[in-house]
Amino acid sequence: MIDNKDMIKPEDFSKAVNMMIVNSFDVLESVGCLLDSDVGSVYPMNEDGSPDWDNEINLYQDEVSDEWVKSLSKEDIEKCYPFLEGNNLTNPNYEKYFLNPNI
């Protein structure tokens, strides 16, 4: 028989699952965001290091400001490159990537 004190609380389980997901994200230190490199989504990082799930931006599909792209460090832009450049000229962020003075 399982003792109730040994059971995981639902909120602790949810937090553990979120941490497993977040641990696979790349940290974009220069802009204070987390990158899900599986799909190219960026989340602002909360003070506790968790993603702000309500403010997702997909680097390939959504418009990204010039200011944000120019703020990326060389290391961070290399992480974002496949999504910003999109490997083709039809990506709306293609030109913004090449406007970055950090490259």
Secondary structure, DSSP 8 states (H G I E B T S, - for coil): ---GGGS--HHHHHHHHHHHHHTTSEEEGGGTEEEETTTTEEEEB-TTS-B-GGG-EETTTS---HHHHHHS-HHHHHHHHHHHTTTSTTSTTHHHHHT-TT-
